[in-house]
């Protein structure tokens, strides 16, 4: 989206519209990058909590398989 938007800014004939679009592009891209940083930070904090959960799910899966075969 940003690549296309950036390329299209040069297509404006109106300086006013081009400058307005460029300002909106710059602001939007900055907010997007801030959002991505926040999401990556949250993801890194979530991973330690997910590892034990994955272990429990895997254990339950194997335990149920063993019970099914034994039954």
Predicted model as a PDB file, atoms N, CA, C, CB and O in Angstrom, pLDDT in the B-factor column:
MODEL        1                                                                  
ATOM      1  N   UNK A   1       0.823  -1.176   0.000  1.00 92.00           N  
ATOM      2  CA  UNK A   1       0.000   0.000   0.000  1.00 92.00           C  
ATOM      3  C   UNK A   1       0.879   1.257   0.000  1.00 92.00           C  
ATOM      4  CB  UNK A   1      -0.942  -0.011   1.205  1.00 92.00           C  
ATOM      5  O   UNK A   1       0.640   2.186  -0.771  1.00 92.00           O  
ATOM      6  N   UNK A   2       1.896   1.277   0.870  1.00 93.00           N  
ATOM      7  CA  UNK A   2       2.736   2.470   0.958  1.00 93.00           C  
ATOM      8  C   UNK A   2       3.551   2.681  -0.317  1.00 93.00           C  
ATOM      9  CB  UNK A   2       3.670   2.368   2.162  1.00 93.00           C  
ATOM     10  O   UNK A   2       3.756   3.813  -0.755  1.00 93.00           O  
ATOM     11  N   UNK A   3       4.004   1.594  -0.894  1.00 95.00           N  
ATOM     12  CA  UNK A   3       4.785   1.709  -2.130  1.00 95.00           C  
ATOM     13  C   UNK A   3       3.942   2.332  -3.245  1.00 95.00           C  
ATOM     14  CB  UNK A   3       5.310   0.325  -2.569  1.00 95.00           C  
ATOM     15  O   UNK A   3       4.394   3.231  -3.954  1.00 95.00           O  
ATOM     16  N   UNK A   4       2.712   1.837  -3.385  1.00 96.00           N  
ATOM     17  CA  UNK A   4       1.819   2.360  -4.411  1.00 96.00           C  
ATOM     18  C   UNK A   4       1.468   3.825  -4.132  1.00 96.00           C  
ATOM     19  CB  UNK A   4       0.540   1.510  -4.489  1.00 96.00           C  
ATOM     20  O   UNK A   4       1.501   4.660  -5.036  1.00 96.00           O  
ATOM     21  N   UNK A   5       1.135   4.128  -2.887  1.00 95.00           N  
ATOM     22  CA  UNK A   5       0.776   5.480  -2.498  1.00 95.00           C  
ATOM     23  C   UNK A   5       1.932   6.440  -2.790  1.00 95.00           C  
ATOM     24  CB  UNK A   5       0.395   5.528  -1.006  1.00 95.00           C  
ATOM     25  O   UNK A   5       1.725   7.513  -3.356  1.00 95.00           O  
ATOM     26  N   UNK A   6       3.129   6.055  -2.407  1.00 95.00           N  
ATOM     27  CA  UNK A   6       4.300   6.897  -2.624  1.00 95.00           C  
ATOM     28  C   UNK A   6       4.517   7.184  -4.109  1.00 95.00           C  
ATOM     29  CB  UNK A   6       5.540   6.236  -2.034  1.00 95.00           C  
ATOM     30  O   UNK A   6       4.814   8.313  -4.498  1.00 95.00           O  
ATOM     31  N   UNK A   7       4.366   6.158  -4.922  1.00 95.00           N  
ATOM     32  CA  UNK A   7       4.544   6.341  -6.367  1.00 95.00           C  
ATOM     33  C   UNK A   7       3.466   7.248  -6.954  1.00 95.00           C  
ATOM     34  CB  UNK A   7       4.528   4.986  -7.079  1.00 95.00           C  
ATOM     35  O   UNK A   7       3.737   8.038  -7.858  1.00 95.00           O  
ATOM     36  N   UNK A   8       2.259   7.131  -6.442  1.00 97.00           N  
ATOM     37  CA  UNK A   8       1.152   7.915  -6.994  1.00 97.00           C  
ATOM     38  C   UNK A   8       1.195   9.381  -6.578  1.00 97.00           C  
ATOM     39  CB  UNK A   8      -0.162   7.314  -6.566  1.00 97.00           C  
ATOM     40  O   UNK A   8       0.598  10.223  -7.248  1.00 97.00           O  
ATOM     41  N   UNK A   9       1.873   9.697  -5.512  1.00 96.00           N  
ATOM     42  CA  UNK A   9       1.972  11.096  -5.086  1.00 96.00           C  
ATOM     43  C   UNK A   9       2.580  11.955  -6.188  1.00 96.00           C  
ATOM     44  CB  UNK A   9       2.812  11.211  -3.802  1.00 96.00           C  
ATOM     45  O   UNK A   9       2.213  13.119  -6.353  1.00 96.00           O  
ATOM     46  N   UNK A  10       3.488  11.389  -6.923  1.00 95.00           N  
ATOM     47  CA  UNK A  10       4.147  12.156  -7.998  1.00 95.00           C  
ATOM     48  C   UNK A  10       3.216  12.432  -9.177  1.00 95.00           C  
ATOM     49  CB  UNK A  10       5.379  11.407  -8.494  1.00 95.00           C  
ATOM     50  O   UNK A  10       3.546  13.231 -10.053  1.00 95.00           O  
ATOM     51  N   UNK A  11       2.085  11.791  -9.203  1.00 96.00           N  
ATOM     52  CA  UNK A  11       1.160  11.955 -10.330  1.00 96.00           C  
ATOM     53  C   UNK A  11       0.250  13.175 -10.198  1.00 96.00           C  
ATOM     54  CB  UNK A  11       0.313  10.720 -10.471  1.00 96.00           C  
ATOM     55  O   UNK A  11      -0.421  13.551 -11.158  1.00 96.00           O  
ATOM     56  N   UNK A  12       0.223  13.787  -9.032  1.00 97.00           N  
ATOM     57  CA  UNK A  12      -0.630  14.961  -8.841  1.00 97.00           C  
ATOM     58  C   UNK A  12      -0.159  16.125  -9.703  1.00 97.00           C  
ATOM     59  CB  UNK A  12      -0.649  15.373  -7.366  1.00 97.00           C  
ATOM     60  O   UNK A  12       1.042  16.365  -9.827  1.00 97.00           O  
ATOM     61  N   UNK A  13      -1.092  16.837 -10.290  1.00 96.00           N  
ATOM     62  CA  UNK A  13      -0.798  18.080 -10.990  1.00 96.00           C  
ATOM     63  C   UNK A  13      -0.836  19.249 -10.009  1.00 96.00           C  
ATOM     64  CB  UNK A  13      -1.798  18.307 -12.146  1.00 96.00           C  
ATOM     65  O   UNK A  13      -0.107  20.229 -10.164  1.00 96.00           O  
ATOM     66  N   UNK A  14      -1.689  19.133  -9.006  1.00 97.00           N  
ATOM     67  CA  UNK A  14      -1.878  20.180  -8.013  1.00 97.00           C  
ATOM     68  C   UNK A  14      -0.828  20.065  -6.905  1.00 97.00           C  
ATOM     69  CB  UNK A  14      -3.297  20.108  -7.420  1.00 97.00           C  
ATOM     70  O   UNK A  14      -0.702  19.027  -6.256  1.00 97.00           O  
ATOM     71  N   UNK A  15      -0.078  21.153  -6.704  1.00 97.00           N  
ATOM     72  CA  UNK A  15       0.914  21.171  -5.626  1.00 97.00           C  
ATOM     73  C   UNK A  15       0.238  21.030  -4.266  1.00 97.00           C  
ATOM     74  CB  UNK A  15       1.741  22.468  -5.675  1.00 97.00           C  
ATOM     75  O   UNK A  15       0.759  20.350  -3.382  1.00 97.00           O  
ATOM     76  N   UNK A  16      -0.900  21.658  -4.098  1.00 97.00           N  
ATOM     77  CA  UNK A  16      -1.627  21.615  -2.829  1.00 97.00           C  
ATOM     78  C   UNK A  16      -2.041  20.192  -2.489  1.00 97.00           C  
ATOM     79  CB  UNK A  16      -2.860  22.523  -2.886  1.00 97.00           C  
ATOM     80  O   UNK A  16      -1.831  19.729  -1.368  1.00 97.00           O  
ATOM     81  N   UNK A  17      -2.625  19.504  -3.450  1.00 97.00           N  
ATOM     82  CA  UNK A  17      -3.058  18.123  -3.220  1.00 97.00           C  
ATOM     83  C   UNK A  17      -1.868  17.190  -3.011  1.00 97.00           C  
ATOM     84  CB  UNK A  17      -3.905  17.631  -4.394  1.00 97.00           C  
ATOM     85  O   UNK A  17      -1.912  16.293  -2.170  1.00 97.00           O  
ATOM     86  N   UNK A  18      -0.804  17.409  -3.787  1.00 97.00           N  
ATOM     87  CA  UNK A  18       0.390  16.561  -3.652  1.00 97.00           C  
ATOM     88  C   UNK A  18       0.996  16.718  -2.256  1.00 97.00           C  
ATOM     89  CB  UNK A  18       1.443  16.917  -4.740  1.00 97.00           C  
ATOM     90  O   UNK A  18       1.342  15.728  -1.611  1.00 97.00           O  
ATOM     91  N   UNK A  19       1.122  17.959  -1.795  1.00 97.00           N  
ATOM     92  CA  UNK A  19       1.689  18.200  -0.471  1.00 97.00           C  
ATOM     93  C   UNK A  19       0.792  17.639   0.627  1.00 97.00           C  
ATOM     94  CB  UNK A  19       1.909  19.693  -0.254  1.00 97.00           C  
ATOM     95  O   UNK A  19       1.283  17.084   1.610  1.00 97.00           O  
ATOM     96  N   UNK A  20      -0.499  17.780   0.463  1.00 97.00           N  
ATOM     97  CA  UNK A  20      -1.441  17.235   1.444  1.00 97.00           C  
ATOM     98  C   UNK A  20      -1.345  15.719   1.500  1.00 97.00           C  
ATOM     99  CB  UNK A  20      -2.876  17.659   1.108  1.00 97.00           C  
ATOM    100  O   UNK A  20      -1.318  15.124   2.577  1.00 97.00           O  
ATOM    101  N   UNK A  21      -1.295  15.105   0.328  1.00 97.00           N  
ATOM    102  CA  UNK A  21      -1.189  13.650   0.265  1.00 97.00           C  
ATOM    103  C   UNK A  21       0.137  13.185   0.862  1.00 97.00           C  
ATOM    104  CB  UNK A  21      -1.322  13.159  -1.188  1.00 97.00           C  
ATOM    105  O   UNK A  21       0.185  12.163   1.546  1.00 97.00           O  
ATOM    106  N   UNK A  22       1.205  13.925   0.609  1.00 97.00           N  
ATOM    107  CA  UNK A  22       2.517  13.564   1.150  1.00 97.00           C  
ATOM    108  C   UNK A  22       2.512  13.654   2.674  1.00 97.00           C  
ATOM    109  CB  UNK A  22       3.613  14.475   0.565  1.00 97.00           C  
ATOM    110  O   UNK A  22       3.063  12.782   3.345  1.00 97.00           O  
ATOM    111  N   UNK A  23       1.897  14.698   3.227  1.00 97.00           N  
ATOM    112  CA  UNK A  23       1.812  14.832   4.676  1.00 97.00           C  
ATOM    113  C   UNK A  23       1.027  13.673   5.288  1.00 97.00           C  
ATOM    114  CB  UNK A  23       1.163  16.167   5.051  1.00 97.00           C  
ATOM    115  O   UNK A  23       1.425  13.108   6.306  1.00 97.00           O  
ATOM    116  N   UNK A  24      -0.095  13.327   4.651  1.00 97.00           N  
ATOM    117  CA  UNK A  24      -0.912  12.212   5.143  1.00 97.00           C  
ATOM    118  C   UNK A  24      -0.154  10.895   5.024  1.00 97.00           C  
ATOM    119  CB  UNK A  24      -2.240  12.130   4.367  1.00 97.00           C  
ATOM    120  O   UNK A  24      -0.238  10.040   5.905  1.00 97.00           O  
ATOM    121  N   UNK A  25       0.574  10.741   3.950  1.00 96.00           N  
ATOM    122  CA  UNK A  25       1.393   9.540   3.760  1.00 96.00           C  
ATOM    123  C   UNK A  25       2.434   9.433   4.882  1.00 96.00           C  
ATOM    124  CB  UNK A  25       2.092   9.565   2.368  1.00 96.00           C  
ATOM    125  O   UNK A  25       2.573   8.385   5.513  1.00 96.00           O  
ATOM    126  N   UNK A  26       3.154  10.520   5.119  1.00 97.00           N  
ATOM    127  CA  UNK A  26       4.208  10.520   6.141  1.00 97.00           C  
ATOM    128  C   UNK A  26       3.639  10.201   7.519  1.00 97.00           C  
ATOM    129  CB  UNK A  26       4.924  11.877   6.172  1.00 97.00           C  
ATOM    130  O   UNK A  26       4.207   9.396   8.255  1.00 97.00           O  
ATOM    131  N   UNK A  27       2.523  10.828   7.867  1.00 97.00           N  
ATOM    132  CA  UNK A  27       1.890  10.597   9.167  1.00 97.00           C  
ATOM    133  C   UNK A  27       1.389   9.158   9.288  1.00 97.00           C  
ATOM    134  CB  UNK A  27       0.728  11.578   9.377  1.00 97.00           C  
ATOM    135  O   UNK A  27       1.593   8.507  10.312  1.00 97.00           O  
ATOM    136  N   UNK A  28       0.741   8.675   8.248  1.00 96.00           N  
ATOM    137  CA  UNK A  28       0.198   7.315   8.256  1.00 96.00           C  
ATOM    138  C   UNK A  28       1.314   6.285   8.350  1.00 96.00           C  
ATOM    139  CB  UNK A  28      -0.644   7.064   6.999  1.00 96.00           C  
ATOM    140  O   UNK A  28       1.202   5.311   9.094  1.00 96.00           O  
ATOM    141  N   UNK A  29       2.386   6.496   7.602  1.00 96.00           N  
ATOM    142  CA  UNK A  29       3.497   5.541   7.633  1.00 96.00           C  
ATOM    143  C   UNK A  29       4.151   5.534   9.011  1.00 96.00           C  
ATOM    144  CB  UNK A  29       4.540   5.882   6.547  1.00 96.00           C  
ATOM    145  O   UNK A  29       4.513   4.471   9.514  1.00 96.00           O  
ATOM    146  N   UNK A  30       4.305   6.695   9.621  1.00 97.00           N  
ATOM    147  CA  UNK A  30       4.904   6.766  10.958  1.00 97.00           C  
ATOM    148  C   UNK A  30       4.030   6.027  11.975  1.00 97.00           C  
ATOM    149  CB  UNK A  30       5.098   8.241  11.390  1.00 97.00           C  
ATOM    150  O   UNK A  30       4.549   5.295  12.818  1.00 97.00           O  
ATOM    151  N   UNK A  31       2.719   6.212  11.903  1.00 97.00           N  
ATOM    152  CA  UNK A  31       1.809   5.525  12.825  1.00 97.00           C  
ATOM    153  C   UNK A  31       1.830   4.018  12.587  1.00 97.00           C  
ATOM    154  CB  UNK A  31       0.375   6.064  12.669  1.00 97.00           C  
ATOM    155  O   UNK A  31       1.783   3.236  13.537  1.00 97.00           O  
ATOM    156  N   UNK A  32       1.901   3.613  11.328  1.00 97.00           N  
ATOM    157  CA  UNK A  32       1.969   2.195  10.985  1.00 97.00           C  
ATOM    158  C   UNK A  32       3.243   1.569  11.573  1.00 97.00           C  
ATOM    159  CB  UNK A  32       1.931   2.007   9.445  1.00 97.00           C  
ATOM    160  O   UNK A  32       3.194   0.488  12.160  1.00 97.00           O  
ATOM    161  N   UNK A  33       4.372   2.250  11.411  1.00 96.00           N  
ATOM    162  CA  UNK A  33       5.630   1.718  11.932  1.00 96.00           C  
ATOM    163  C   UNK A  33       5.605   1.639  13.451  1.00 96.00           C  
ATOM    164  CB  UNK A  33       6.806   2.581  11.472  1.00 96.00           C  
ATOM    165  O   UNK A  33       6.153   0.705  14.037  1.00 96.00           O  
ATOM    166  N   UNK A  34       4.969   2.617  14.092  1.00 97.00           N  
ATOM    167  CA  UNK A  34       4.818   2.591  15.549  1.00 97.00           C  
ATOM    168  C   UNK A  34       3.957   1.400  15.983  1.00 97.00           C  
ATOM    169  CB  UNK A  34       4.193   3.912  16.050  1.00 97.00           C  
ATOM    170  O   UNK A  34       4.264   0.727  16.967  1.00 97.00           O  
ATOM    171  N   UNK A  35       2.893   1.153  15.247  1.00 97.00           N  
ATOM    172  CA  UNK A  35       2.017   0.020  15.533  1.00 97.00           C  
ATOM    173  C   UNK A  35       2.757  -1.302  15.378  1.00 97.00           C  
ATOM    174  CB  UNK A  35       0.797   0.047  14.616  1.00 97.00           C  
ATOM    175  O   UNK A  35       2.623  -2.190  16.219  1.00 97.00           O  
ATOM    176  N   UNK A  36       3.528  -1.439  14.322  1.00 97.00           N  
ATOM    177  CA  UNK A  36       4.293  -2.670  14.093  1.00 97.00           C  
ATOM    178  C   UNK A  36       5.303  -2.892  15.223  1.00 97.00           C  
ATOM    179  CB  UNK A  36       5.022  -2.611  12.726  1.00 97.00           C  
ATOM    180  O   UNK A  36       5.461  -4.015  15.701  1.00 97.00           O  
ATOM    181  N   UNK A  37       5.987  -1.825  15.648  1.00 96.00           N  
ATOM    182  CA  UNK A  37       6.940  -1.953  16.767  1.00 96.00           C  
ATOM    183  C   UNK A  37       6.226  -2.421  18.031  1.00 96.00           C  
ATOM    184  CB  UNK A  37       7.657  -0.605  17.032  1.00 96.00           C  
ATOM    185  O   UNK A  37       6.722  -3.296  18.741  1.00 96.00           O  
ATOM    186  N   UNK A  38       5.067  -1.840  18.309  1.00 96.00           N  
ATOM    187  CA  UNK A  38       4.307  -2.223  19.506  1.00 96.00           C  
ATOM    188  C   UNK A  38       3.856  -3.677  19.419  1.00 96.00           C  
ATOM    189  CB  UNK A  38       3.086  -1.302  19.689  1.00 96.00           C  
ATOM    190  O   UNK A  38       3.891  -4.398  20.417  1.00 96.00           O  
ATOM    191  N   UNK A  39       3.435  -4.108  18.242  1.00 94.00           N  
ATOM    192  CA  UNK A  39       2.989  -5.490  18.071  1.00 94.00           C  
ATOM    193  C   UNK A  39       4.143  -6.464  18.260  1.00 94.00           C  
ATOM    194  CB  UNK A  39       2.360  -5.682  16.689  1.00 94.00           C  
ATOM    195  O   UNK A  39       3.970  -7.515  18.877  1.00 94.00           O  
ATOM    196  N   UNK A  40       5.311  -6.130  17.738  1.00 92.00           N  
ATOM    197  CA  UNK A  40       6.477  -7.007  17.891  1.00 92.00           C  
ATOM    198  C   UNK A  40       6.917  -7.078  19.347  1.00 92.00           C  
ATOM    199  CB  UNK A  40       7.639  -6.515  17.014  1.00 92.00           C  
ATOM    200  O   UNK A  40       7.328  -8.135  19.826  1.00 92.00           O  
ATOM    201  N   UNK A  41       6.830  -5.961  20.046  1.00 92.00           N  
ATOM    202  CA  UNK A  41       7.175  -5.946  21.471  1.00 92.00           C  
ATOM    203  C   UNK A  41       6.205  -6.831  22.255  1.00 92.00           C  
ATOM    204  CB  UNK A  41       7.153  -4.497  22.025  1.00 92.00           C  
ATOM    205  O   UNK A  41       6.621  -7.600  23.121  1.00 92.00           O  
ATOM    206  N   UNK A  42       4.922  -6.717  21.950  1.00 91.00           N  
ATOM    207  CA  UNK A  42       3.916  -7.543  22.626  1.00 91.00           C  
ATOM    208  C   UNK A  42       4.126  -9.018  22.300  1.00 91.00           C  
ATOM    209  CB  UNK A  42       2.494  -7.107  22.220  1.00 91.00           C  
ATOM    210  O   UNK A  42       4.003  -9.877  23.174  1.00 91.00           O  
ATOM    211  N   UNK A  43       4.438  -9.303  21.055  1.00 86.00           N  
ATOM    212  CA  UNK A  43       4.668 -10.690  20.630  1.00 86.00           C  
ATOM    213  C   UNK A  43       5.834 -11.303  21.402  1.00 86.00           C  
ATOM    214  CB  UNK A  43       4.943 -10.755  19.110  1.00 86.00           C  
ATOM    215  O   UNK A  43       5.762 -12.459  21.819  1.00 86.00           O  
ATOM    216  N   UNK A  44       6.903 -10.538  21.594  1.00 86.00           N  
ATOM    217  CA  UNK A  44       8.062 -11.076  22.299  1.00 86.00           C  
ATOM    218  C   UNK A  44       7.744 -11.358  23.765  1.00 86.00           C  
ATOM    219  CB  UNK A  44       9.236 -10.108  22.197  1.00 86.00           C  
ATOM    220  O   UNK A  44       8.324 -12.267  24.358  1.00 86.00           O  
ATOM    221  N   UNK A  45       6.838 -10.598  24.348  1.00 87.00           N  
ATOM    222  CA  UNK A  45       6.444 -10.835  25.735  1.00 87.00           C  
ATOM    223  C   UNK A  45       5.476 -12.003  25.855  1.00 87.00           C  
ATOM    224  CB  UNK A  45       5.815  -9.585  26.324  1.00 87.00           C  
ATOM    225  O   UNK A  45       5.387 -12.633  26.909  1.00 87.00           O  
ATOM    226  N   UNK A  46       4.763 -12.288  24.796  1.00 88.00           N  
ATOM    227  CA  UNK A  46       3.772 -13.356  24.807  1.00 88.00           C  
ATOM    228  C   UNK A  46       4.420 -14.732  24.642  1.00 88.00           C  
ATOM    229  CB  UNK A  46       2.747 -13.128  23.704  1.00 88.00           C  
ATOM    230  O   UNK A  46       3.912 -15.721  25.172  1.00 88.00           O  
ATOM    231  N   UNK A  47       5.516 -14.804  23.927  1.00 83.00           N  
ATOM    232  CA  UNK A  47       6.162 -16.083  23.625  1.00 83.00           C  
ATOM    233  C   UNK A  47       6.500 -16.900  24.875  1.00 83.00           C  
ATOM    234  CB  UNK A  47       7.420 -15.837  22.834  1.00 83.00           C  
ATOM    235  O   UNK A  47       6.242 -18.103  24.873  1.00 83.00           O  
ATOM    236  N   UNK A  48       7.060 -16.322  25.937  1.00 86.00           N  
ATOM    237  CA  UNK A  48       7.349 -17.132  27.130  1.00 86.00           C  
ATOM    238  C   UNK A  48       6.102 -17.774  27.745  1.00 86.00           C  
ATOM    239  CB  UNK A  48       8.030 -16.275  28.172  1.00 86.00           C  
ATOM    240  O   UNK A  48       6.192 -18.839  28.354  1.00 86.00           O  
ATOM    241  N   UNK A  49       4.962 -17.142  27.590  1.00 86.00           N  
ATOM    242  CA  UNK A  49       3.725 -17.718  28.120  1.00 86.00           C  
ATOM    243  C   UNK A  49       3.176 -18.808  27.205  1.00 86.00           C  
ATOM    244  CB  UNK A  49       2.675 -16.626  28.315  1.00 86.00           C  
ATOM    245  O   UNK A  49       2.487 -19.718  27.664  1.00 86.00           O  
ATOM    246  N   UNK A  50       3.476 -18.720  25.932  1.00 89.00           N  
ATOM    247  CA  UNK A  50       2.955 -19.701  24.979  1.00 89.00           C  
ATOM    248  C   UNK A  50       3.708 -21.026  25.008  1.00 89.00           C  
ATOM    249  CB  UNK A  50       3.003 -19.132  23.589  1.00 89.00           C  
ATOM    250  O   UNK A  50       3.116 -22.072  24.742  1.00 89.00           O  
ATOM    251  N   UNK A  51       4.991 -21.003  25.322  1.00 89.00           N  
ATOM    252  CA  UNK A  51       5.792 -22.235  25.317  1.00 89.00           C  
ATOM    253  C   UNK A  51       5.224 -23.291  26.268  1.00 89.00           C  
ATOM    254  CB  UNK A  51       7.241 -21.922  25.700  1.00 89.00           C  
ATOM    255  O   UNK A  51       5.047 -24.432  25.841  1.00 89.00           O  
ATOM    256  N   UNK A  52       4.926 -22.973  27.547  1.00 91.00           N  
ATOM    257  CA  UNK A  52       4.347 -23.991  28.425  1.00 91.00           C  
ATOM    258  C   UNK A  52       2.962 -24.446  27.959  1.00 91.00           C  
ATOM    259  CB  UNK A  52       4.258 -23.457  29.845  1.00 91.00           C  
ATOM    260  O   UNK A  52       2.585 -25.603  28.146  1.00 91.00           O  
ATOM    261  N   UNK A  53       2.222 -23.542  27.362  1.00 92.00           N  
ATOM    262  CA  UNK A  53       0.900 -23.913  26.850  1.00 92.00           C  
ATOM    263  C   UNK A  53       1.032 -24.930  25.714  1.00 92.00           C  
ATOM    264  CB  UNK A  53       0.136 -22.659  26.361  1.00 92.00           C  
ATOM    265  O   UNK A  53       0.273 -25.897  25.648  1.00 92.00           O  
ATOM    266  N   UNK A  54       1.992 -24.708  24.830  1.00 92.00           N  
ATOM    267  CA  UNK A  54       2.230 -25.675  23.742  1.00 92.00           C  
ATOM    268  C   UNK A  54       2.621 -27.033  24.310  1.00 92.00           C  
ATOM    269  CB  UNK A  54       3.336 -25.164  22.784  1.00 92.00           C  
ATOM    270  O   UNK A  54       2.186 -28.069  23.806  1.00 92.00           O  
ATOM    271  N   UNK A  55       3.441 -27.030  25.358  1.00 94.00           N  
ATOM    272  CA  UNK A  55       3.822 -28.288  26.007  1.00 94.00           C  
ATOM    273  C   UNK A  55       2.594 -29.026  26.530  1.00 94.00           C  
ATOM    274  CB  UNK A  55       4.806 -28.022  27.158  1.00 94.00           C  
ATOM    275  O   UNK A  55       2.465 -30.235  26.334  1.00 94.00           O  
ATOM    276  N   UNK A  56       1.698 -28.311  27.188  1.00 93.00           N  
ATOM    277  CA  UNK A  56       0.490 -28.926  27.750  1.00 93.00           C  
ATOM    278  C   UNK A  56      -0.405 -29.501  26.654  1.00 93.00           C  
ATOM    279  CB  UNK A  56      -0.293 -27.899  28.578  1.00 93.00           C  
ATOM    280  O   UNK A  56      -0.941 -30.598  26.804  1.00 93.00           O  
ATOM    281  N   UNK A  57      -0.568 -28.773  25.565  1.00 94.00           N  
ATOM    282  CA  UNK A  57      -1.396 -29.248  24.450  1.00 94.00           C  
ATOM    283  C   UNK A  57      -0.789 -30.504  23.843  1.00 94.00           C  
ATOM    284  CB  UNK A  57      -1.546 -28.151  23.371  1.00 94.00           C  
ATOM    285  O   UNK A  57      -1.499 -31.470  23.563  1.00 94.00           O  
ATOM    286  N   UNK A  58       0.506 -30.491  23.644  1.00 94.00           N  
ATOM    287  CA  UNK A  58       1.193 -31.658  23.079  1.00 94.00           C  
ATOM    288  C   UNK A  58       1.075 -32.865  24.005  1.00 94.00           C  
ATOM    289  CB  UNK A  58       2.673 -31.335  22.821  1.00 94.00           C  
ATOM    290  O   UNK A  58       0.845 -33.983  23.542  1.00 94.00           O  
ATOM    291  N   UNK A  59       1.233 -32.647  25.303  1.00 94.00           N  
ATOM    292  CA  UNK A  59       1.103 -33.727  26.270  1.00 94.00           C  
ATOM    293  C   UNK A  59      -0.304 -34.312  26.245  1.00 94.00           C  
ATOM    294  CB  UNK A  59       1.444 -33.230  27.673  1.00 94.00           C  
ATOM    295  O   UNK A  59      -0.472 -35.532  26.243  1.00 94.00           O  
ATOM    296  N   UNK A  60      -1.317 -33.444  26.227  1.00 93.00           N  
ATOM    297  CA  UNK A  60      -2.699 -33.928  26.190  1.00 93.00           C  
ATOM    298  C   UNK A  60      -2.964 -34.732  24.920  1.00 93.00           C  
ATOM    299  CB  UNK A  60      -3.682 -32.750  26.283  1.00 93.00           C  
ATOM    300  O   UNK A  60      -3.647 -35.755  24.962  1.00 93.00           O  
ATOM    301  N   UNK A  61      -2.434 -34.282  23.810  1.00 92.00           N  
ATOM    302  CA  UNK A  61      -2.607 -34.991  22.538  1.00 92.00           C  
ATOM    303  C   UNK A  61      -2.020 -36.401  22.638  1.00 92.00           C  
ATOM    304  CB  UNK A  61      -1.936 -34.207  21.377  1.00 92.00           C  
ATOM    305  O   UNK A  61      -2.670 -37.379  22.269  1.00 92.00           O  
ATOM    306  N   UNK A  62      -0.803 -36.494  23.134  1.00 91.00           N  
ATOM    307  CA  UNK A  62      -0.151 -37.804  23.236  1.00 91.00           C  
ATOM    308  C   UNK A  62      -0.840 -38.686  24.269  1.00 91.00           C  
ATOM    309  CB  UNK A  62       1.328 -37.639  23.597  1.00 91.00           C  
ATOM    310  O   UNK A  62      -0.977 -39.892  24.065  1.00 91.00           O  
ATOM    311  N   UNK A  63      -1.268 -38.100  25.360  1.00 89.00           N  
ATOM    312  CA  UNK A  63      -1.961 -38.845  26.389  1.00 89.00           C  
ATOM    313  C   UNK A  63      -3.284 -39.405  25.866  1.00 89.00           C  
ATOM    314  CB  UNK A  63      -2.202 -37.960  27.604  1.00 89.00           C  
ATOM    315  O   UNK A  63      -3.631 -40.552  26.149  1.00 89.00           O  
ATOM    316  N   UNK A  64      -4.012 -38.605  25.113  1.00 86.00           N  
ATOM    317  CA  UNK A  64      -5.286 -39.086  24.542  1.00 86.00           C  
ATOM    318  C   UNK A  64      -5.049 -40.169  23.505  1.00 86.00           C  
ATOM    319  CB  UNK A  64      -6.067 -37.925  23.909  1.00 86.00           C  
ATOM    320  O   UNK A  64      -5.811 -41.133  23.430  1.00 86.00           O  
ATOM    321  N   UNK A  65      -3.990 -40.019  22.698  1.00 79.00           N  
ATOM    322  CA  UNK A  65      -3.658 -41.047  21.723  1.00 79.00           C  
ATOM    323  C   UNK A  65      -3.347 -42.380  22.421  1.00 79.00           C  
ATOM    324  CB  UNK A  65      -2.464 -40.599  20.863  1.00 79.00           C  
ATOM    325  O   UNK A  65      -3.806 -43.437  21.987  1.00 79.00           O  
ATOM    326  N   UNK A  66      -2.574 -42.317  23.490  1.00 82.00           N  
ATOM    327  CA  UNK A  66      -2.198 -43.518  24.224  1.00 82.00           C  
ATOM    328  C   UNK A  66      -3.433 -44.189  24.832  1.00 82.00           C  
ATOM    329  CB  UNK A  66      -1.179 -43.177  25.324  1.00 82.00           C  
ATOM    330  O   UNK A  66      -3.559 -45.413  24.796  1.00 82.00           O  
ATOM    331  N   UNK A  67      -4.343 -43.382  25.391  1.00 79.00           N  
ATOM    332  CA  UNK A  67      -5.568 -43.926  25.983  1.00 79.00           C  
ATOM    333  C   UNK A  67      -6.456 -44.555  24.912  1.00 79.00           C  
ATOM    334  CB  UNK A  67      -6.341 -42.825  26.730  1.00 79.00           C  
ATOM    335  O   UNK A  67      -7.068 -45.599  25.138  1.00 79.00           O  
ATOM    336  N   UNK A  68      -6.520 -43.923  23.760  1.00 81.00           N  
ATOM    337  CA  UNK A  68      -7.365 -44.448  22.670  1.00 81.00           C  
ATOM    338  C   UNK A  68      -6.842 -45.799  22.186  1.00 81.00           C  
ATOM    339  CB  UNK A  68      -7.418 -43.445  21.487  1.00 81.00           C  
ATOM    340  O   UNK A  68      -7.623 -46.717  21.936  1.00 81.00           O  
ATOM    341  N   UNK A  69      -5.543 -45.917  22.056  1.00 84.00           N  
ATOM    342  CA  UNK A  69      -4.951 -47.170  21.580  1.00 84.00           C  
ATOM    343  C   UNK A  69      -5.094 -48.261  22.655  1.00 84.00           C  
ATOM    344  CB  UNK A  69      -3.451 -46.960  21.210  1.00 84.00           C  
ATOM    345  O   UNK A  69      -5.355 -49.421  22.336  1.00 84.00           O  
ATOM    346  N   UNK A  70      -4.924 -47.883  23.912  1.00 80.00           N  
ATOM    347  CA  UNK A  70      -5.040 -48.860  25.006  1.00 80.00           C  
ATOM    348  C   UNK A  70      -6.472 -49.348  25.170  1.00 80.00           C  
ATOM    349  CB  UNK A  70      -4.549 -48.249  26.321  1.00 80.00           C  
ATOM    350  O   UNK A  70      -6.713 -50.460  25.638  1.00 80.00           O  
ATOM    351  N   UNK A  71      -7.417 -48.501  24.778  1.00 73.00           N  
ATOM    352  CA  UNK A  71      -8.823 -48.841  24.963  1.00 73.00           C  
ATOM    353  C   UNK A  71      -9.309 -49.700  23.875  1.00 73.00           C  
ATOM    354  CB  UNK A  71      -9.666 -47.626  25.049  1.00 73.00           C  
ATOM    355  O   UNK A  71     -10.478 -50.086  23.869  1.00 73.00           O  
TER     356      UNK A  71                                                      
ENDMDL                                                                          
END                                                                             
